[in-house]
Amino acid sequence: MRFDKVKAKTALLVSGKTQSDLADSLELSRRWVGAAFNGGNISEKTARHIADALNAPLESLIDQ
């Protein structure tokens, strides 16, 4: 599963969080979160955790 780069980064900006904030709150490495936001392949479970942390529906973030 991959995030749409623009949609994911927009949701991050709207949330007022940084990738580092998100990584800390989800107990993931900053590098892993960065890869997710740059179109890297991630598991559905991780994608759901990130979407929940951003208060965004997963479907609005994924690359289709």
Predicted model as a PDB file, atoms N, CA, C, CB and O in Angstrom, pLDDT in the B-factor column:
MODEL        1                                                                  
ATOM      1  N   MET A   1       0.854  -1.167   0.000  1.00 93.00           N  
ATOM      2  CA  MET A   1       0.000   0.000   0.000  1.00 93.00           C  
ATOM      3  C   MET A   1       0.901   1.232   0.000  1.00 93.00           C  
ATOM      4  CB  MET A   1      -0.973  -0.003   1.226  1.00 93.00           C  
ATOM      5  O   MET A   1       1.932   1.265   0.672  1.00 93.00           O  
ATOM      6  N   ARG A   2       0.501   2.224  -0.752  1.00 95.00           N  
ATOM      7  CA  ARG A   2       1.279   3.470  -0.828  1.00 95.00           C  
ATOM      8  C   ARG A   2       0.361   4.670  -0.608  1.00 95.00           C  
ATOM      9  CB  ARG A   2       2.003   3.588  -2.201  1.00 95.00           C  
ATOM     10  O   ARG A   2      -0.792   4.692  -1.038  1.00 95.00           O  
ATOM     11  N   PHE A   3       0.914   5.657   0.072  1.00 96.00           N  
ATOM     12  CA  PHE A   3       0.196   6.924   0.228  1.00 96.00           C  
ATOM     13  C   PHE A   3       0.403   7.776  -1.011  1.00 96.00           C  
ATOM     14  CB  PHE A   3       0.667   7.682   1.495  1.00 96.00           C  
ATOM     15  O   PHE A   3       1.464   7.736  -1.633  1.00 96.00           O  
ATOM     16  N   ASP A   4      -0.615   8.548  -1.365  1.00 95.00           N  
ATOM     17  CA  ASP A   4      -0.466   9.599  -2.356  1.00 95.00           C  
ATOM     18  C   ASP A   4       0.354  10.692  -1.676  1.00 95.00           C  
ATOM     19  CB  ASP A   4      -1.872  10.138  -2.879  1.00 95.00           C  
ATOM     20  O   ASP A   4      -0.041  11.199  -0.626  1.00 95.00           O  
ATOM     21  N   LYS A   5       1.481  11.054  -2.259  1.00 94.00           N  
ATOM     22  CA  LYS A   5       2.397  12.000  -1.608  1.00 94.00           C  
ATOM     23  C   LYS A   5       1.725  13.325  -1.251  1.00 94.00           C  
ATOM     24  CB  LYS A   5       3.586  12.266  -2.509  1.00 94.00           C  
ATOM     25  O   LYS A   5       1.862  13.813  -0.130  1.00 94.00           O  
ATOM     26  N   VAL A   6       1.012  13.893  -2.191  1.00 95.00           N  
ATOM     27  CA  VAL A   6       0.392  15.205  -1.973  1.00 95.00           C  
ATOM     28  C   VAL A   6      -0.704  15.128  -0.915  1.00 95.00           C  
ATOM     29  CB  VAL A   6      -0.188  15.749  -3.288  1.00 95.00           C  
ATOM     30  O   VAL A   6      -0.768  15.967  -0.016  1.00 95.00           O  
ATOM     31  N   LYS A   7      -1.565  14.121  -1.026  1.00 95.00           N  
ATOM     32  CA  LYS A   7      -2.664  13.993  -0.064  1.00 95.00           C  
ATOM     33  C   LYS A   7      -2.147  13.732   1.344  1.00 95.00           C  
ATOM     34  CB  LYS A   7      -3.608  12.870  -0.486  1.00 95.00           C  
ATOM     35  O   LYS A   7      -2.657  14.298   2.311  1.00 95.00           O  
ATOM     36  N   ALA A   8      -1.139  12.877   1.460  1.00 95.00           N  
ATOM     37  CA  ALA A   8      -0.599  12.548   2.778  1.00 95.00           C  
ATOM     38  C   ALA A   8       0.102  13.754   3.407  1.00 95.00           C  
ATOM     39  CB  ALA A   8       0.375  11.369   2.672  1.00 95.00           C  
ATOM     40  O   ALA A   8      -0.072  14.035   4.593  1.00 95.00           O  
ATOM     41  N   LYS A   9       0.880  14.448   2.615  1.00 95.00           N  
ATOM     42  CA  LYS A   9       1.592  15.619   3.151  1.00 95.00           C  
ATOM     43  C   LYS A   9       0.621  16.749   3.488  1.00 95.00           C  
ATOM     44  CB  LYS A   9       2.644  16.117   2.141  1.00 95.00           C  
ATOM     45  O   LYS A   9       0.849  17.503   4.434  1.00 95.00           O  
ATOM     46  N   THR A  10      -0.452  16.865   2.721  1.00 96.00           N  
ATOM     47  CA  THR A  10      -1.478  17.866   3.031  1.00 96.00           C  
ATOM     48  C   THR A  10      -2.152  17.531   4.359  1.00 96.00           C  
ATOM     49  CB  THR A  10      -2.530  17.943   1.897  1.00 96.00           C  
ATOM     50  O   THR A  10      -2.360  18.418   5.187  1.00 96.00           O  
ATOM     51  N   ALA A  11      -2.494  16.265   4.566  1.00 96.00           N  
ATOM     52  CA  ALA A  11      -3.114  15.851   5.828  1.00 96.00           C  
ATOM     53  C   ALA A  11      -2.166  16.096   7.001  1.00 96.00           C  
ATOM     54  CB  ALA A  11      -3.516  14.363   5.771  1.00 96.00           C  
ATOM     55  O   ALA A  11      -2.607  16.488   8.082  1.00 96.00           O  
ATOM     56  N   LEU A  12      -0.882  15.868   6.799  1.00 96.00           N  
ATOM     57  CA  LEU A  12       0.106  16.124   7.847  1.00 96.00           C  
ATOM     58  C   LEU A  12       0.142  17.612   8.181  1.00 96.00           C  
ATOM     59  CB  LEU A  12       1.505  15.634   7.412  1.00 96.00           C  
ATOM     60  O   LEU A  12       0.155  17.989   9.352  1.00 96.00           O  
ATOM     61  N   LEU A  13       0.159  18.444   7.161  1.00 96.00           N  
ATOM     62  CA  LEU A  13       0.182  19.894   7.366  1.00 96.00           C  
ATOM     63  C   LEU A  13      -1.064  20.364   8.105  1.00 96.00           C  
ATOM     64  CB  LEU A  13       0.301  20.622   6.024  1.00 96.00           C  
ATOM     65  O   LEU A  13      -0.975  21.164   9.036  1.00 96.00           O  
ATOM     66  N   VAL A  14      -2.223  19.868   7.689  1.00 96.00           N  
ATOM     67  CA  VAL A  14      -3.491  20.246   8.329  1.00 96.00           C  
ATOM     68  C   VAL A  14      -3.508  19.812   9.797  1.00 96.00           C  
ATOM     69  CB  VAL A  14      -4.688  19.618   7.575  1.00 96.00           C  
ATOM     70  O   VAL A  14      -4.067  20.504  10.648  1.00 96.00           O  
ATOM     71  N   SER A  15      -2.897  18.670  10.083  1.00 96.00           N  
ATOM     72  CA  SER A  15      -2.893  18.170  11.463  1.00 96.00           C  
ATOM     73  C   SER A  15      -2.017  19.011  12.390  1.00 96.00           C  
ATOM     74  CB  SER A  15      -2.418  16.728  11.489  1.00 96.00           C  
ATOM     75  O   SER A  15      -2.165  18.965  13.612  1.00 96.00           O  
ATOM     76  N   GLY A  16      -1.101  19.780  11.793  1.00 96.00           N  
ATOM     77  CA  GLY A  16      -0.203  20.605  12.609  1.00 96.00           C  
ATOM     78  C   GLY A  16       0.948  19.813  13.208  1.00 96.00           C  
ATOM     79  O   GLY A  16       1.673  20.314  14.068  1.00 96.00           O  
ATOM     80  N   LYS A  17       1.116  18.582  12.755  1.00 96.00           N  
ATOM     81  CA  LYS A  17       2.185  17.728  13.264  1.00 96.00           C  
ATOM     82  C   LYS A  17       3.328  17.673  12.260  1.00 96.00           C  
ATOM     83  CB  LYS A  17       1.659  16.310  13.560  1.00 96.00           C  
ATOM     84  O   LYS A  17       3.155  17.973  11.079  1.00 96.00           O  
ATOM     85  N   THR A  18       4.488  17.287  12.749  1.00 96.00           N  
ATOM     86  CA  THR A  18       5.614  17.032  11.863  1.00 96.00           C  
ATOM     87  C   THR A  18       5.763  15.523  11.705  1.00 96.00           C  
ATOM     88  CB  THR A  18       6.929  17.676  12.412  1.00 96.00           C  
ATOM     89  O   THR A  18       5.160  14.749  12.448  1.00 96.00           O  
ATOM     90  N   GLN A  19       6.562  15.119  10.742  1.00 96.00           N  
ATOM     91  CA  GLN A  19       6.818  13.695  10.584  1.00 96.00           C  
ATOM     92  C   GLN A  19       7.491  13.139  11.844  1.00 96.00           C  
ATOM     93  CB  GLN A  19       7.696  13.438   9.338  1.00 96.00           C  
ATOM     94  O   GLN A  19       7.239  11.999  12.234  1.00 96.00           O  
ATOM     95  N   SER A  20       8.332  13.935  12.464  1.00 96.00           N  
ATOM     96  CA  SER A  20       8.991  13.497  13.706  1.00 96.00           C  
ATOM     97  C   SER A  20       7.978  13.317  14.829  1.00 96.00           C  
ATOM     98  CB  SER A  20      10.069  14.508  14.132  1.00 96.00           C  
ATOM     99  O   SER A  20       8.053  12.348  15.583  1.00 96.00           O  
ATOM    100  N   ASP A  21       7.026  14.250  14.945  1.00 96.00           N  
ATOM    101  CA  ASP A  21       5.963  14.124  15.954  1.00 96.00           C  
ATOM    102  C   ASP A  21       5.177  12.832  15.736  1.00 96.00           C  
ATOM    103  CB  ASP A  21       5.009  15.349  15.902  1.00 96.00           C  
ATOM    104  O   ASP A  21       4.891  12.090  16.675  1.00 96.00           O  
ATOM    105  N   LEU A  22       4.842  12.590  14.489  1.00 96.00           N  
ATOM    106  CA  LEU A  22       4.077  11.410  14.138  1.00 96.00           C  
ATOM    107  C   LEU A  22       4.862  10.142  14.452  1.00 96.00           C  
ATOM    108  CB  LEU A  22       3.694  11.446  12.663  1.00 96.00           C  
ATOM    109  O   LEU A  22       4.319   9.198  15.026  1.00 96.00           O  
ATOM    110  N   ALA A  23       6.126  10.122  14.080  1.00 96.00           N  
ATOM    111  CA  ALA A  23       6.973   8.959  14.349  1.00 96.00           C  
ATOM    112  C   ALA A  23       7.053   8.682  15.845  1.00 96.00           C  
ATOM    113  CB  ALA A  23       8.383   9.175  13.775  1.00 96.00           C  
ATOM    114  O   ALA A  23       6.949   7.532  16.273  1.00 96.00           O  
ATOM    115  N   ASP A  24       7.236   9.721  16.632  1.00 97.00           N  
ATOM    116  CA  ASP A  24       7.306   9.555  18.091  1.00 97.00           C  
ATOM    117  C   ASP A  24       6.002   9.024  18.660  1.00 97.00           C  
ATOM    118  CB  ASP A  24       7.655  10.881  18.759  1.00 97.00           C  
ATOM    119  O   ASP A  24       6.013   8.117  19.492  1.00 97.00           O  
ATOM    120  N   SER A  25       4.884   9.577  18.224  1.00 95.00           N  
ATOM    121  CA  SER A  25       3.599   9.163  18.788  1.00 95.00           C  
ATOM    122  C   SER A  25       3.231   7.729  18.390  1.00 95.00           C  
ATOM    123  CB  SER A  25       2.501  10.122  18.340  1.00 95.00           C  
ATOM    124  O   SER A  25       2.527   7.037  19.125  1.00 95.00           O  
ATOM    125  N   LEU A  26       3.710   7.293  17.229  1.00 95.00           N  
ATOM    126  CA  LEU A  26       3.398   5.937  16.756  1.00 95.00           C  
ATOM    127  C   LEU A  26       4.499   4.937  17.081  1.00 95.00           C  
ATOM    128  CB  LEU A  26       3.158   5.952  15.259  1.00 95.00           C  
ATOM    129  O   LEU A  26       4.388   3.750  16.774  1.00 95.00           O  
ATOM    130  N   GLU A  27       5.559   5.432  17.705  1.00 95.00           N  
ATOM    131  CA  GLU A  27       6.718   4.604  18.036  1.00 95.00           C  
ATOM    132  C   GLU A  27       7.295   3.926  16.791  1.00 95.00           C  
ATOM    133  CB  GLU A  27       6.334   3.549  19.076  1.00 95.00           C  
ATOM    134  O   GLU A  27       7.617   2.738  16.798  1.00 95.00           O  
ATOM    135  N   LEU A  28       7.414   4.718  15.726  1.00 93.00           N  
ATOM    136  CA  LEU A  28       8.052   4.288  14.489  1.00 93.00           C  
ATOM    137  C   LEU A  28       9.277   5.156  14.271  1.00 93.00           C  
ATOM    138  CB  LEU A  28       7.072   4.375  13.275  1.00 93.00           C  
ATOM    139  O   LEU A  28       9.383   6.245  14.836  1.00 93.00           O  
ATOM    140  N   SER A  29      10.200   4.676  13.453  1.00 93.00           N  
ATOM    141  CA  SER A  29      11.372   5.495  13.163  1.00 93.00           C  
ATOM    142  C   SER A  29      10.985   6.647  12.242  1.00 93.00           C  
ATOM    143  CB  SER A  29      12.491   4.643  12.525  1.00 93.00           C  
ATOM    144  O   SER A  29      10.067   6.527  11.430  1.00 93.00           O  
ATOM    145  N   ARG A  30      11.686   7.745  12.377  1.00 94.00           N  
ATOM    146  CA  ARG A  30      11.456   8.912  11.529  1.00 94.00           C  
ATOM    147  C   ARG A  30      11.686   8.528  10.059  1.00 94.00           C  
ATOM    148  CB  ARG A  30      12.390  10.094  11.948  1.00 94.00           C  
ATOM    149  O   ARG A  30      10.992   9.009   9.164  1.00 94.00           O  
ATOM    150  N   ARG A  31      12.648   7.677   9.838  1.00 93.00           N  
ATOM    151  CA  ARG A  31      12.967   7.245   8.475  1.00 93.00           C  
ATOM    152  C   ARG A  31      11.786   6.475   7.866  1.00 93.00           C  
ATOM    153  CB  ARG A  31      14.244   6.365   8.470  1.00 93.00           C  
ATOM    154  O   ARG A  31      11.453   6.675   6.698  1.00 93.00           O  
ATOM    155  N   TRP A  32      11.160   5.604   8.646  1.00 90.00           N  
ATOM    156  CA  TRP A  32      10.027   4.815   8.174  1.00 90.00           C  
ATOM    157  C   TRP A  32       8.848   5.719   7.830  1.00 90.00           C  
ATOM    158  CB  TRP A  32       9.614   3.782   9.231  1.00 90.00           C  
ATOM    159  O   TRP A  32       8.214   5.546   6.788  1.00 90.00           O  
ATOM    160  N   VAL A  33       8.555   6.672   8.691  1.00 94.00           N  
ATOM    161  CA  VAL A  33       7.451   7.604   8.439  1.00 94.00           C  
ATOM    162  C   VAL A  33       7.756   8.449   7.203  1.00 94.00           C  
ATOM    163  CB  VAL A  33       7.208   8.517   9.673  1.00 94.00           C  
ATOM    164  O   VAL A  33       6.879   8.684   6.372  1.00 94.00           O  
ATOM    165  N   GLY A  34       8.998   8.899   7.091  1.00 94.00           N  
ATOM    166  CA  GLY A  34       9.389   9.680   5.920  1.00 94.00           C  
ATOM    167  C   GLY A  34       9.201   8.900   4.632  1.00 94.00           C  
ATOM    168  O   GLY A  34       8.725   9.441   3.633  1.00 94.00           O  
ATOM    169  N   ALA A  35       9.574   7.630   4.657  1.00 93.00           N  
ATOM    170  CA  ALA A  35       9.406   6.785   3.471  1.00 93.00           C  
ATOM    171  C   ALA A  35       7.925   6.649   3.109  1.00 93.00           C  
ATOM    172  CB  ALA A  35      10.026   5.390   3.708  1.00 93.00           C  
ATOM    173  O   ALA A  35       7.567   6.673   1.932  1.00 93.00           O  
ATOM    174  N   ALA A  36       7.071   6.508   4.117  1.00 93.00           N  
ATOM    175  CA  ALA A  36       5.633   6.390   3.876  1.00 93.00           C  
ATOM    176  C   ALA A  36       5.092   7.642   3.191  1.00 93.00           C  
ATOM    177  CB  ALA A  36       4.886   6.144   5.196  1.00 93.00           C  
ATOM    178  O   ALA A  36       4.260   7.550   2.288  1.00 93.00           O  
ATOM    179  N   PHE A  37       5.563   8.808   3.620  1.00 94.00           N  
ATOM    180  CA  PHE A  37       5.081  10.068   3.056  1.00 94.00           C  
ATOM    181  C   PHE A  37       5.696  10.376   1.695  1.00 94.00           C  
ATOM    182  CB  PHE A  37       5.372  11.201   4.011  1.00 94.00           C  
ATOM    183  O   PHE A  37       5.238  11.277   0.992  1.00 94.00           O  
ATOM    184  N   ASN A  38       6.725   9.633   1.328  1.00 94.00           N  
ATOM    185  CA  ASN A  38       7.350   9.829   0.025  1.00 94.00           C  
ATOM    186  C   ASN A  38       7.017   8.710  -0.939  1.00 94.00           C  
ATOM    187  CB  ASN A  38       8.845   9.940   0.175  1.00 94.00           C  
ATOM    188  O   ASN A  38       7.745   8.486  -1.906  1.00 94.00           O  
ATOM    189  N   GLY A  39       5.926   8.008  -0.687  1.00 90.00           N  
ATOM    190  CA  GLY A  39       5.430   7.012  -1.617  1.00 90.00           C  
ATOM    191  C   GLY A  39       5.993   5.612  -1.437  1.00 90.00           C  
ATOM    192  O   GLY A  39       5.828   4.758  -2.309  1.00 90.00           O  
ATOM    193  N   GLY A  40       6.659   5.372  -0.312  1.00 93.00           N  
ATOM    194  CA  GLY A  40       7.187   4.035  -0.048  1.00 93.00           C  
ATOM    195  C   GLY A  40       6.079   3.043   0.261  1.00 93.00           C  
ATOM    196  O   GLY A  40       4.988   3.428   0.681  1.00 93.00           O  
ATOM    197  N   ASN A  41       6.360   1.792   0.056  1.00 94.00           N  
ATOM    198  CA  ASN A  41       5.372   0.744   0.311  1.00 94.00           C  
ATOM    199  C   ASN A  41       5.285   0.480   1.818  1.00 94.00           C  
ATOM    200  CB  ASN A  41       5.739  -0.564  -0.459  1.00 94.00           C  
ATOM    201  O   ASN A  41       6.305   0.245   2.467  1.00 94.00           O  
ATOM    202  N   ILE A  42       4.081   0.519   2.369  1.00 93.00           N  
ATOM    203  CA  ILE A  42       3.859   0.265   3.791  1.00 93.00           C  
ATOM    204  C   ILE A  42       2.709  -0.720   3.958  1.00 93.00           C  
ATOM    205  CB  ILE A  42       3.562   1.586   4.550  1.00 93.00           C  
ATOM    206  O   ILE A  42       1.893  -0.910   3.056  1.00 93.00           O  
ATOM    207  N   SER A  43       2.664  -1.340   5.128  1.00 94.00           N  
ATOM    208  CA  SER A  43       1.585  -2.289   5.396  1.00 94.00           C  
ATOM    209  C   SER A  43       0.273  -1.534   5.622  1.00 94.00           C  
ATOM    210  CB  SER A  43       1.924  -3.175   6.626  1.00 94.00           C  
ATOM    211  O   SER A  43       0.267  -0.349   5.952  1.00 94.00           O  
ATOM    212  N   GLU A  44      -0.821  -2.244   5.438  1.00 94.00           N  
ATOM    213  CA  GLU A  44      -2.131  -1.632   5.679  1.00 94.00           C  
ATOM    214  C   GLU A  44      -2.269  -1.232   7.146  1.00 94.00           C  
ATOM    215  CB  GLU A  44      -3.267  -2.600   5.278  1.00 94.00           C  
ATOM    216  O   GLU A  44      -2.855  -0.195   7.458  1.00 94.00           O  
ATOM    217  N   LYS A  45      -1.732  -2.052   8.042  1.00 94.00           N  
ATOM    218  CA  LYS A  45      -1.801  -1.752   9.474  1.00 94.00           C  
ATOM    219  C   LYS A  45      -1.093  -0.429   9.782  1.00 94.00           C  
ATOM    220  CB  LYS A  45      -1.173  -2.900  10.299  1.00 94.00           C  
ATOM    221  O   LYS A  45      -1.637   0.417  10.491  1.00 94.00           O  
ATOM    222  N   THR A  46       0.107  -0.255   9.256  1.00 93.00           N  
ATOM    223  CA  THR A  46       0.854   0.987   9.480  1.00 93.00           C  
ATOM    224  C   THR A  46       0.132   2.165   8.855  1.00 93.00           C  
ATOM    225  CB  THR A  46       2.275   0.877   8.911  1.00 93.00           C  
ATOM    226  O   THR A  46       0.055   3.240   9.451  1.00 93.00           O  
ATOM    227  N   ALA A  47      -0.395   1.968   7.662  1.00 95.00           N  
ATOM    228  CA  ALA A  47      -1.135   3.040   6.992  1.00 95.00           C  
ATOM    229  C   ALA A  47      -2.336   3.466   7.818  1.00 95.00           C  
ATOM    230  CB  ALA A  47      -1.589   2.594   5.598  1.00 95.00           C  
ATOM    231  O   ALA A  47      -2.624   4.658   7.927  1.00 95.00           O  
ATOM    232  N   ARG A  48      -3.040   2.502   8.400  1.00 96.00           N  
ATOM    233  CA  ARG A  48      -4.202   2.829   9.242  1.00 96.00           C  
ATOM    234  C   ARG A  48      -3.785   3.595  10.496  1.00 96.00           C  
ATOM    235  CB  ARG A  48      -4.951   1.546   9.641  1.00 96.00           C  
ATOM    236  O   ARG A  48      -4.469   4.533  10.904  1.00 96.00           O  
ATOM    237  N   HIS A  49      -2.683   3.207  11.099  1.00 95.00           N  
ATOM    238  CA  HIS A  49      -2.191   3.912  12.290  1.00 95.00           C  
ATOM    239  C   HIS A  49      -1.843   5.362  11.958  1.00 95.00           C  
ATOM    240  CB  HIS A  49      -0.956   3.191  12.872  1.00 95.00           C  
ATOM    241  O   HIS A  49      -2.175   6.281  12.706  1.00 95.00           O  
ATOM    242  N   ILE A  50      -1.174   5.547  10.833  1.00 96.00           N  
ATOM    243  CA  ILE A  50      -0.811   6.907  10.424  1.00 96.00           C  
ATOM    244  C   ILE A  50      -2.065   7.720  10.124  1.00 96.00           C  
ATOM    245  CB  ILE A  50       0.118   6.876   9.189  1.00 96.00           C  
ATOM    246  O   ILE A  50      -2.182   8.864  10.565  1.00 96.00           O  
ATOM    247  N   ALA A  51      -3.001   7.139   9.378  1.00 96.00           N  
ATOM    248  CA  ALA A  51      -4.246   7.845   9.055  1.00 96.00           C  
ATOM    249  C   ALA A  51      -5.002   8.224  10.328  1.00 96.00           C  
ATOM    250  CB  ALA A  51      -5.139   6.976   8.146  1.00 96.00           C  
ATOM    251  O   ALA A  51      -5.512   9.338  10.439  1.00 96.00           O  
ATOM    252  N   ASP A  52      -5.074   7.307  11.279  1.00 96.00           N  
ATOM    253  CA  ASP A  52      -5.751   7.597  12.549  1.00 96.00           C  
ATOM    254  C   ASP A  52      -5.061   8.742  13.291  1.00 96.00           C  
ATOM    255  CB  ASP A  52      -5.786   6.339  13.439  1.00 96.00           C  
ATOM    256  O   ASP A  52      -5.722   9.619  13.846  1.00 96.00           O  
ATOM    257  N   ALA A  53      -3.734   8.726  13.294  1.00 96.00           N  
ATOM    258  CA  ALA A  53      -2.986   9.785  13.983  1.00 96.00           C  
ATOM    259  C   ALA A  53      -3.195  11.146  13.325  1.00 96.00           C  
ATOM    260  CB  ALA A  53      -1.496   9.448  14.008  1.00 96.00           C  
ATOM    261  O   ALA A  53      -3.087  12.185  13.976  1.00 96.00           O  
ATOM    262  N   LEU A  54      -3.493  11.128  12.037  1.00 96.00           N  
ATOM    263  CA  LEU A  54      -3.743  12.377  11.305  1.00 96.00           C  
ATOM    264  C   LEU A  54      -5.222  12.752  11.294  1.00 96.00           C  
ATOM    265  CB  LEU A  54      -3.238  12.254   9.875  1.00 96.00           C  
ATOM    266  O   LEU A  54      -5.601  13.782  10.736  1.00 96.00           O  
ATOM    267  N   ASN A  55      -6.058  11.915  11.911  1.00 95.00           N  
ATOM    268  CA  ASN A  55      -7.516  12.123  11.898  1.00 95.00           C  
ATOM    269  C   ASN A  55      -8.041  12.231  10.468  1.00 95.00           C  
ATOM    270  CB  ASN A  55      -7.887  13.394  12.691  1.00 95.00           C  
ATOM    271  O   ASN A  55      -8.879  13.075  10.153  1.00 95.00           O  
ATOM    272  N   ALA A  56      -7.519  11.343   9.611  1.00 96.00           N  
ATOM    273  CA  ALA A  56      -7.938  11.341   8.206  1.00 96.00           C  
ATOM    274  C   ALA A  56      -8.365   9.933   7.813  1.00 96.00           C  
ATOM    275  CB  ALA A  56      -6.791  11.848   7.277  1.00 96.00           C  
ATOM    276  O   ALA A  56      -7.770   8.956   8.269  1.00 96.00           O  
ATOM    277  N   PRO A  57      -9.383   9.820   6.979  1.00 97.00           N  
ATOM    278  CA  PRO A  57      -9.765   8.482   6.506  1.00 97.00           C  
ATOM    279  C   PRO A  57      -8.638   7.900   5.651  1.00 97.00           C  
ATOM    280  CB  PRO A  57     -11.097   8.538   5.694  1.00 97.00           C  
ATOM    281  O   PRO A  57      -8.055   8.596   4.820  1.00 97.00           O  
ATOM    282  N   LEU A  58      -8.346   6.637   5.860  1.00 96.00           N  
ATOM    283  CA  LEU A  58      -7.274   5.983   5.117  1.00 96.00           C  
ATOM    284  C   LEU A  58      -7.497   6.120   3.614  1.00 96.00           C  
ATOM    285  CB  LEU A  58      -7.175   4.502   5.506  1.00 96.00           C  
ATOM    286  O   LEU A  58      -6.554   6.379   2.867  1.00 96.00           O  
ATOM    287  N   GLU A  59      -8.723   5.949   3.176  1.00 96.00           N  
ATOM    288  CA  GLU A  59      -9.038   5.997   1.756  1.00 96.00           C  
ATOM    289  C   GLU A  59      -8.668   7.345   1.123  1.00 96.00           C  
ATOM    290  CB  GLU A  59     -10.515   5.717   1.550  1.00 96.00           C  
ATOM    291  O   GLU A  59      -8.397   7.420  -0.075  1.00 96.00           O  
ATOM    292  N   SER A  60      -8.659   8.401   1.934  1.00 95.00           N  
ATOM    293  CA  SER A  60      -8.328   9.726   1.386  1.00 95.00           C  
ATOM    294  C   SER A  60      -6.821   9.917   1.223  1.00 95.00           C  
ATOM    295  CB  SER A  60      -8.890  10.825   2.289  1.00 95.00           C  
ATOM    296  O   SER A  60      -6.389  10.893   0.609  1.00 95.00           O  
ATOM    297  N   LEU A  61      -6.022   9.008   1.761  1.00 95.00           N  
ATOM    298  CA  LEU A  61      -4.567   9.157   1.718  1.00 95.00           C  
ATOM    299  C   LEU A  61      -3.865   8.224   0.746  1.00 95.00           C  
ATOM    300  CB  LEU A  61      -4.011   8.940   3.071  1.00 95.00           C  
ATOM    301  O   LEU A  61      -2.733   8.486   0.338  1.00 95.00           O  
ATOM    302  N   ILE A  62      -4.532   7.133   0.372  1.00 93.00           N  
ATOM    303  CA  ILE A  62      -3.826   6.130  -0.423  1.00 93.00           C  
ATOM    304  C   ILE A  62      -3.780   6.504  -1.900  1.00 93.00           C  
ATOM    305  CB  ILE A  62      -4.487   4.771  -0.257  1.00 93.00           C  
ATOM    306  O   ILE A  62      -4.655   7.192  -2.427  1.00 93.00           O  
ATOM    307  N   ASP A  63      -2.719   6.017  -2.544  1.00 87.00           N  
ATOM    308  CA  ASP A  63      -2.515   6.228  -3.971  1.00 87.00           C  
ATOM    309  C   ASP A  63      -3.317   5.181  -4.726  1.00 87.00           C  
ATOM    310  CB  ASP A  63      -1.004   6.157  -4.346  1.00 87.00           C  
ATOM    311  O   ASP A  63      -3.133   3.981  -4.524  1.00 87.00           O  
ATOM    312  N   GLN A  64      -4.202   5.639  -5.594  1.00 77.00           N  
ATOM    313  CA  GLN A  64      -5.045   4.666  -6.307  1.00 77.00           C  
ATOM    314  C   GLN A  64      -4.693   4.605  -7.755  1.00 77.00           C  
ATOM    315  CB  GLN A  64      -6.510   5.005  -6.158  1.00 77.00           C  
ATOM    316  O   GLN A  64      -5.299   3.841  -8.507  1.00 77.00           O  
TER     317      GLN A  64                                                      
ENDMDL                                                                          
END                                                                             
